[in-house]
Amino acid sequence: MAARNASVQNAFLSCCRGALLALAVGMAVPAAAQAANPGDWWVYVANDYPDDIKELLARGEDPNVRYKNGQPALMRAVVDGAWKVFDVIAADKRTDVNAENPAGETPLMYLAIAGQTERAKKLIARGAQVNRLGWTPLHYAASKGQLEMARLLLAHKAMVNAPAPNGETPLMMAALSGRKPMVDLLLKAGADVGSRDTKGQTPADWARTGKSTAVAAELDKLIAQQEDCLLYTSP
């Protein structure tokens, strides 16, 4: 009987050791499976998983990879609100901070419209262009009333009267959205209240289009004053 009990105990212990070994192996498998998968890049971006993106970049993945709609990864992170991932990609020396999406927009333009001033500072320090042909970051900041962003851009020599493809200026964008504080900031920075787009519309006209009657009235008054000054100073 004693021999039989000993045999049973040995079998039980052997079984336990086998179970523990299987458990150890089973626990090790998920750890290996947790290695970042290049095929899940956009999943990591959408869910703001910076560690996985950092691991992939360290393994040589291209930070300038584009989403299926042609958007650079840096800009896709802004769209997804994945700010931790954005910071990781923006910090990679290989990242093209002036990469354009199919619409000709840049990462700095996206930051401008989102009001991400601190991130914009870092991107500008890395060479992001404040001035460019066509639509500019200042147009975008003006359209959403992002005052701190506009101040930052102006401090970096943003062209206050930069014309978009149809002659639209940042002041027109601010007027359209009825952003009076932004209108005032741009005027103080030298925005031309009498500028006209290719259709002959002034910032005041843009304000009326946006049903911002108070802003339109103020701009009309400034235009009238400007015309009076020209009248009195003409020979």
C-alpha positions, 0 to 999 in steps of 0.5 A: 500500500505504501509503495502504491501511495508513493507511486501515486504521489510521484505521478501527481508531482510529475503531473504538477511539474508538467502543468507548471511547465506548460503554464510557464510556456503559455505565459511566455507566448503572449509576451512574444506576441506583444511585439509591435506588428508593422501591420498594426501601425494604423491601429496603434496610431488610432488608439494612441499607443506611443510605445508600439510606434516607438518600437516600430520606428526603432526597428526601422519603420518609415515615420513618413508612411501614408494612410490609405487616403494619402495622409502622412502619419504625422497628420493622421495622428492629429486627425485621430487626436493621438497626441502621444503618437504625434510626439513620437513621430514628430521627434523622429529625425527622419520625419518630414515635418513639411510633408503635404497631404493630397490637399496640399496641407501640412502638419503645421496647418493641422496644428494651427487649426487645432490650437496646439501651440506648444507642439507647433513651437517644436515643429517650427524648431524642426523646420516646419514652414510658417510661410508657403504658397497658397493656404498657410498655417495663419489662414487656418489659425485665423479661421478657428480663432486660435489666438495663441497660435496666430501670435506664435506664427506672427512672431515667426514672420508669418505673412499677415496678408498672404493670399490663398489661391483665390486671393483669400487672406487670413483676415478674410478667414477670421471675418468669415467666422466672426472671430472679432478678437482674431480680426483685431489681432490681425489688423494690429499686425498689419492686415489690409482691411481693403484687400480683395480676393479674385472676386473683388470681395473685401474682408467685410464682404466675407464677414457678411457671408458668414452673417457676422454683421457686427464684424462687417460693420467694423471693417466697413468703418475702417475701410471708409476711414482708410478711404477718407485718409487717402482723399485728404492726403491726395494732391 
